[in-house]
Amino acid sequence: MEKNKKNIMIISYVMFAYMGIAFLSQGSLKLEMAEDFRITTSKLQYLFTIFATASMSMVVANKVFLEKVPLKLEIILSSIFILVGTFFMILTKNLNIFMIGLILSGLGIGIYTSLGNYLIVNAFTKDRNRKLNFLHFSYSISAVVTPIIAAALIGINLNWNTVYMILLILVVIIIILALKTDFNDINYKEDKKDKKNEIKLVRWDYKVYLSASMLFLYVFTEMIFSYWIVEYMVDKGAYGGEAKISLSIFWLFIAGGRLIVAKIGHKFKVINIVMFLLITVLISYFILMLIQGVWIIYIFVAFLGLGFSSLYPSIIALGTEGRKNISPSLMTFIMTAGSVGGIIYSPISGWINSNFSVIITMGIGLITSILMLLILFILKFKK
């Protein structure tokens, strides 16, 4: 059983690590991909919307699959979807086939997103919180490393297709570990009494809806920054490698900020933590839009990363604060709001970039940061 738990833990961490690769590689390799397909980055961004939509739909659908499909089979199938989808993406010059690859990969990543949390929560009880923190930390570290690896491999004249191929090693590791692991102790069993209680708990207060709105805006803002900062820095005069490093700096400070909040966050009220983080985001973002020079941009990208660092879990904690029992429907509602933000940012930012400029596209994040702060003020002062 202990060996199985260890394997389950590793599988979950590697899943989240590959999620970081899947999302961040699209941002860090976007210029090379657009050039290869001879399309604009704006048009490519529209295609990425398909990936995000497929991923979100599978997060929602997996609630049903967990009841019907054995975990081992689900892990292997989702990994095969990612492998096949990625091969479709990297072995073609046809945009339609590339789009099919994005859909298949998105479906697999959606399963990874859902299963990573599910496996940790059900495999660990006493040490659950620490394991969950490390789960999300693995995503952050992957997001730090991916742009660095991409910049290094592109720097030695490898194309983006080869970079994608190399990064698939993690998916192969997941399949191998899944084949060697027994998941029989992690079974979903619906309790009729729990189901009745969940129906009773569906009456949510204003905090749930406001927090869901904030999570939507947060994911929207983070995606805007992650997917356009490289092109933004190139527009500011940075070389491709220099621009990609900014994304690693951003995620490095997100990772560091998450560790800090995990260790000392219990000493402060959740709403005050969110307030401090959002003010840091707003100030950093505003200055970032005004300054010139690669190194000074790096500094404020780092501050922005610290501001973003613990917003996602803190917003969820804020929306569920004071509740002893958290129903699956409530959690699904809040997290789905965030997923929607991760979808609609793509066509909106793609359209703005194609009709205006990357500077204005990046500026959207400043507006959504202001909106998050306004919602927080409502939460803080509403009686």
PLY file of the C-alpha trace (Angstrom):
ply
format ascii 1.0
element vertex 383
property float x
property float y
property float z
element edge 382
property int vertex1
property int vertex2
end_header
0.00 0.00 0.00
2.85 2.41 0.87
4.50 1.76 -2.48
1.18 2.42 -4.22
0.77 5.68 -2.30
4.23 6.78 -3.31
3.53 5.96 -6.97
0.18 7.77 -6.82
1.88 10.82 -5.34
4.57 10.81 -8.05
1.98 10.30 -10.83
-0.03 13.28 -9.54
3.04 15.52 -9.30
4.27 14.57 -12.78
0.76 15.19 -14.17
0.76 18.72 -12.77
4.33 19.25 -13.96
3.28 18.32 -17.50
0.26 20.60 -17.22
2.70 23.47 -16.67
4.60 22.38 -19.76
1.43 22.06 -21.86
0.16 25.55 -21.04
3.45 27.47 -20.80
5.03 25.95 -23.91
2.24 27.48 -25.97
3.24 30.91 -24.73
7.01 30.45 -24.87
7.04 28.77 -28.32
4.27 30.82 -29.88
6.50 32.96 -32.10
8.27 29.92 -33.58
4.99 28.06 -34.11
3.33 31.03 -35.82
6.33 31.48 -38.11
6.36 27.78 -39.02
2.66 27.79 -39.96
2.99 31.21 -41.58
0.17 32.73 -39.56
0.00 35.59 -37.08
0.28 35.00 -33.35
-3.27 36.35 -33.06
-4.63 33.59 -35.29
-2.60 31.02 -33.40
-4.11 32.33 -30.17
-7.60 31.59 -31.54
-6.51 27.98 -32.09
-5.26 27.75 -28.50
-8.83 28.54 -27.43
-9.79 25.09 -28.74
-7.18 23.50 -26.48
-8.45 25.38 -23.39
-12.09 24.56 -24.22
-11.33 20.85 -24.61
-9.44 20.88 -21.33
-12.23 22.60 -19.38
-14.94 20.35 -20.83
-13.02 17.29 -19.69
-12.55 18.70 -16.17
-16.35 18.91 -15.89
-16.99 15.56 -17.62
-14.48 13.71 -15.47
-16.88 13.86 -12.54
-18.89 11.21 -14.42
-15.87 9.27 -15.70
-14.53 8.82 -12.18
-17.65 6.78 -11.39
-17.51 4.63 -14.53
-13.89 4.22 -15.67
-11.09 2.50 -13.67
-8.42 5.00 -12.63
-5.53 3.10 -14.23
-7.36 2.98 -17.57
-8.29 6.67 -17.34
-4.68 7.71 -16.66
-3.35 5.61 -19.54
-6.04 6.75 -22.01
-5.59 10.43 -21.14
-1.82 10.05 -21.59
-2.34 8.38 -24.97
-4.62 11.27 -25.99
-1.78 13.69 -25.15
0.82 11.62 -27.02
-1.31 11.21 -30.15
-2.49 14.82 -30.04
1.06 16.13 -29.72
2.25 13.97 -32.63
-0.59 15.41 -34.73
0.59 18.90 -33.78
4.29 18.44 -34.50
4.19 16.24 -37.61
1.97 18.40 -39.82
1.92 21.71 -41.63
-1.87 21.49 -42.01
-3.75 23.74 -39.57
-6.79 21.43 -39.50
-4.70 18.47 -38.35
-2.88 20.75 -35.91
-6.30 21.73 -34.51
-7.27 18.06 -34.06
-4.00 17.58 -32.17
-4.83 20.51 -29.89
-8.25 19.00 -29.13
-6.84 15.57 -28.25
-4.09 17.10 -26.11
-6.61 19.36 -24.38
-8.84 16.42 -23.51
-5.88 14.59 -21.95
-4.74 17.66 -20.01
-8.28 18.14 -18.69
-8.15 14.63 -17.21
-4.73 15.37 -15.71
-6.12 18.54 -14.10
-8.99 16.68 -12.48
-7.11 13.51 -11.55
-4.10 15.21 -9.97
-6.19 16.70 -7.16
-8.50 13.67 -6.93
-5.67 11.17 -6.42
-3.93 13.22 -3.72
-7.14 13.96 -1.79
-8.23 10.32 -1.78
-4.82 8.75 -1.17
-3.77 10.98 1.72
-5.74 12.13 4.75
-3.32 13.07 7.56
-0.81 14.87 5.31
-3.28 16.00 2.66
-2.75 19.78 2.86
1.03 19.59 2.50
0.73 17.14 -0.38
-1.74 19.43 -2.18
0.58 22.40 -1.72
3.44 20.45 -3.26
1.12 19.36 -6.08
0.54 22.96 -7.15
4.18 23.78 -6.46
5.16 21.15 -9.05
3.09 23.06 -11.62
4.90 26.28 -10.71
8.35 24.72 -10.99
7.45 23.23 -14.36
6.28 26.65 -15.50
9.63 28.10 -14.40
11.71 25.49 -16.19
9.74 25.20 -19.45
10.62 28.62 -20.95
14.28 28.15 -19.94
14.43 24.73 -21.62
12.57 26.08 -24.65
14.94 29.05 -24.96
18.01 26.80 -24.57
16.85 24.23 -27.13
15.75 26.91 -29.62
19.13 28.57 -28.97
20.98 25.46 -30.24
18.85 25.52 -33.40
16.31 22.86 -32.50
12.83 23.59 -33.82
9.69 23.83 -31.67
8.55 20.39 -32.86
11.63 18.76 -31.34
11.15 20.68 -28.09
7.59 19.32 -27.81
8.87 15.80 -28.52
11.49 15.98 -25.75
8.98 17.25 -23.19
6.73 14.21 -23.85
9.13 12.16 -21.71
7.01 13.06 -18.66
3.88 11.57 -20.24
5.73 8.31 -20.92
6.83 8.25 -17.26
3.19 8.62 -16.17
2.12 5.64 -18.32
4.93 3.44 -16.96
4.13 4.31 -13.34
0.38 3.82 -13.88
0.97 0.31 -15.25
2.95 -0.57 -12.10
0.43 0.91 -9.63
-2.66 -0.59 -7.98
-5.49 1.96 -7.73
-8.08 -0.39 -6.17
-7.93 1.39 -2.80
-9.05 4.63 -4.42
-12.63 4.07 -5.44
-15.49 6.50 -5.77
-18.51 5.45 -3.73
-21.55 7.68 -3.72
-23.27 8.02 -0.38
-26.99 8.79 -0.66
-26.89 10.69 2.61
-23.99 12.82 1.36
-25.87 13.48 -1.85
-28.89 14.78 0.09
-26.60 16.99 2.17
-25.01 18.34 -0.99
-28.42 19.37 -2.31
-29.14 21.20 0.92
-25.81 23.03 0.75
-26.46 24.36 -2.76
-27.78 27.65 -1.32
-24.67 29.79 -1.48
-24.08 33.28 -0.13
-22.66 36.32 -1.96
-19.07 35.35 -1.04
-19.23 32.31 -3.29
-20.38 34.28 -6.33
-17.96 37.17 -5.77
-15.07 34.77 -5.24
-16.01 32.88 -8.41
-15.97 36.21 -10.28
-12.53 36.99 -8.85
-11.19 33.57 -9.84
-12.51 34.09 -13.37
-10.69 37.45 -13.55
-7.54 36.04 -11.96
-7.16 33.18 -14.46
-8.03 35.55 -17.31
-5.30 37.98 -16.14
-2.67 35.33 -15.53
-3.26 33.82 -18.96
-3.06 37.23 -20.66
0.32 37.83 -19.05
1.71 34.30 -19.56
0.75 34.10 -23.23
1.71 37.64 -24.31
4.71 38.64 -22.17
7.21 37.05 -24.57
5.83 38.92 -27.59
5.47 42.06 -25.46
9.17 41.97 -24.54
10.20 41.36 -28.16
8.15 44.44 -29.04
10.10 46.29 -26.33
13.39 45.32 -27.99
14.33 42.05 -26.26
15.76 39.09 -28.16
13.74 35.85 -28.27
15.79 34.14 -25.53
15.70 37.21 -23.28
11.94 37.42 -23.72
11.39 33.77 -22.79
13.42 34.19 -19.59
10.83 36.71 -18.35
8.25 33.93 -18.26
10.56 31.78 -16.15
11.17 34.67 -13.74
7.42 35.18 -13.42
6.78 31.54 -12.51
9.87 31.30 -10.30
8.48 34.05 -8.07
5.01 32.48 -8.17
6.58 29.27 -6.85
8.49 31.15 -4.16
5.42 33.14 -3.15
3.36 29.97 -2.80
5.92 28.48 -0.45
5.99 31.64 1.67
2.20 31.84 1.99
2.02 28.11 2.76
4.41 28.60 5.70
3.20 31.90 7.23
-0.23 32.42 5.66
-2.04 31.01 8.71
-0.95 34.08 10.71
-3.09 36.43 8.62
-6.73 36.69 7.58
-7.36 35.33 4.09
-8.95 38.57 2.89
-5.89 40.55 4.01
-3.58 38.17 2.14
-5.63 38.60 -1.03
-5.67 42.39 -0.52
-1.87 42.54 -0.17
-1.34 40.30 -3.21
-3.74 42.26 -5.41
-2.20 45.62 -4.48
1.22 44.16 -5.35
-0.19 42.95 -8.69
-1.77 46.29 -9.52
1.31 48.39 -8.73
3.69 45.98 -10.51
1.49 45.69 -13.59
1.04 49.46 -13.86
4.80 50.13 -13.67
5.50 47.25 -16.06
3.37 48.93 -18.73
5.40 52.16 -18.48
9.05 51.09 -18.25
11.69 50.26 -20.86
14.74 48.01 -20.68
15.03 44.24 -20.29
16.49 44.15 -16.78
14.06 46.62 -15.22
11.19 44.69 -16.82
12.56 41.49 -15.25
12.38 43.13 -11.80
8.72 44.07 -12.08
7.84 40.73 -13.70
9.24 39.19 -10.49
7.08 41.46 -8.31
4.07 40.58 -10.44
4.84 36.89 -9.92
4.87 37.41 -6.14
1.52 39.16 -6.38
-0.03 36.39 -8.45
1.60 33.62 -6.40
-1.09 32.59 -3.94
-4.14 34.29 -5.42
-5.72 31.11 -6.84
-5.85 29.07 -3.58
-6.52 32.19 -1.47
-9.53 33.19 -3.57
-10.94 29.66 -3.21
-10.33 29.81 0.54
-12.09 33.18 0.67
-15.16 31.86 -1.13
-15.46 28.82 1.16
-14.47 30.58 4.39
-16.68 29.78 7.39
-18.09 26.59 5.85
-17.42 23.31 7.63
-18.73 21.22 4.73
-17.80 22.09 1.15
-20.03 20.42 -1.41
-18.57 19.13 -4.69
-21.03 21.34 -6.59
-19.72 24.46 -4.83
-16.11 23.63 -5.60
-17.00 22.75 -9.19
-18.81 26.09 -9.60
-15.87 28.18 -8.35
-13.23 26.25 -10.29
-15.32 26.22 -13.47
-15.49 30.03 -13.26
-11.69 30.04 -13.34
-11.65 27.61 -16.27
-13.98 29.86 -18.26
-11.49 32.70 -17.75
-8.81 30.40 -19.14
-10.86 29.96 -22.30
-12.29 33.34 -23.24
-9.03 35.25 -22.68
-7.72 33.62 -25.85
-10.18 34.87 -28.51
-10.48 38.25 -26.77
-6.73 38.83 -26.53
-6.18 37.42 -30.02
-8.73 39.84 -31.51
-7.34 42.86 -29.65
-3.78 42.01 -30.67
-4.72 41.61 -34.33
-6.61 44.91 -34.40
-4.45 47.03 -32.08
-1.10 46.06 -30.54
0.51 43.70 -28.06
0.92 46.60 -25.61
-2.85 47.16 -25.54
-3.38 43.39 -25.29
-1.15 43.25 -22.20
-3.02 46.27 -20.82
-6.19 44.19 -20.52
-4.59 42.50 -17.52
-4.27 45.85 -15.77
-8.01 46.47 -16.17
-8.97 43.00 -14.89
-6.61 43.45 -11.91
-8.47 46.65 -11.00
-11.78 44.78 -11.26
-10.49 42.07 -8.90
-9.54 44.70 -6.33
-12.98 46.33 -6.60
-14.69 42.97 -5.96
-12.41 42.42 -2.97
-13.43 45.79 -1.51
-17.08 44.71 -1.82
-16.27 41.48 0.02
-14.35 43.32 2.73
-16.92 45.99 3.50
-20.20 44.21 2.75
-21.94 43.26 6.00
0 1
1 2
2 3
3 4
4 5
5 6
6 7
7 8
8 9
9 10
10 11
11 12
12 13
13 14
14 15
15 16
16 17
17 18
18 19
19 20
20 21
21 22
22 23
23 24
24 25
25 26
26 27
27 28
28 29
29 30
30 31
31 32
32 33
33 34
34 35
35 36
36 37
37 38
38 39
39 40
40 41
41 42
42 43
43 44
44 45
45 46
46 47
47 48
48 49
49 50
50 51
51 52
52 53
53 54
54 55
55 56
56 57
57 58
58 59
59 60
60 61
61 62
62 63
63 64
64 65
65 66
66 67
67 68
68 69
69 70
70 71
71 72
72 73
73 74
74 75
75 76
76 77
77 78
78 79
79 80
80 81
81 82
82 83
83 84
84 85
85 86
86 87
87 88
88 89
89 90
90 91
91 92
92 93
93 94
94 95
95 96
96 97
97 98
98 99
99 100
100 101
101 102
102 103
103 104
104 105
105 106
106 107
107 108
108 109
109 110
110 111
111 112
112 113
113 114
114 115
115 116
116 117
117 118
118 119
119 120
120 121
121 122
122 123
123 124
124 125
125 126
126 127
127 128
128 129
129 130
130 131
131 132
132 133
133 134
134 135
135 136
136 137
137 138
138 139
139 140
140 141
141 142
142 143
143 144
144 145
145 146
146 147
147 148
148 149
149 150
150 151
151 152
152 153
153 154
154 155
155 156
156 157
157 158
158 159
159 160
160 161
161 162
162 163
163 164
164 165
165 166
166 167
167 168
168 169
169 170
170 171
171 172
172 173
173 174
174 175
175 176
176 177
177 178
178 179
179 180
180 181
181 182
182 183
183 184
184 185
185 186
186 187
187 188
188 189
189 190
190 191
191 192
192 193
193 194
194 195
195 196
196 197
197 198
198 199
199 200
200 201
201 202
202 203
203 204
204 205
205 206
206 207
207 208
208 209
209 210
210 211
211 212
212 213
213 214
214 215
215 216
216 217
217 218
218 219
219 220
220 221
221 222
222 223
223 224
224 225
225 226
226 227
227 228
228 229
229 230
230 231
231 232
232 233
233 234
234 235
235 236
236 237
237 238
238 239
239 240
240 241
241 242
242 243
243 244
244 245
245 246
246 247
247 248
248 249
249 250
250 251
251 252
252 253
253 254
254 255
255 256
256 257
257 258
258 259
259 260
260 261
261 262
262 263
263 264
264 265
265 266
266 267
267 268
268 269
269 270
270 271
271 272
272 273
273 274
274 275
275 276
276 277
277 278
278 279
279 280
280 281
281 282
282 283
283 284
284 285
285 286
286 287
287 288
288 289
289 290
290 291
291 292
292 293
293 294
294 295
295 296
296 297
297 298
298 299
299 300
300 301
301 302
302 303
303 304
304 305
305 306
306 307
307 308
308 309
309 310
310 311
311 312
312 313
313 314
314 315
315 316
316 317
317 318
318 319
319 320
320 321
321 322
322 323
323 324
324 325
325 326
326 327
327 328
328 329
329 330
330 331
331 332
332 333
333 334
334 335
335 336
336 337
337 338
338 339
339 340
340 341
341 342
342 343
343 344
344 345
345 346
346 347
347 348
348 349
349 350
350 351
351 352
352 353
353 354
354 355
355 356
356 357
357 358
358 359
359 360
360 361
361 362
362 363
363 364
364 365
365 366
366 367
367 368
368 369
369 370
370 371
371 372
372 373
373 374
374 375
375 376
376 377
377 378
378 379
379 380
380 381
381 382
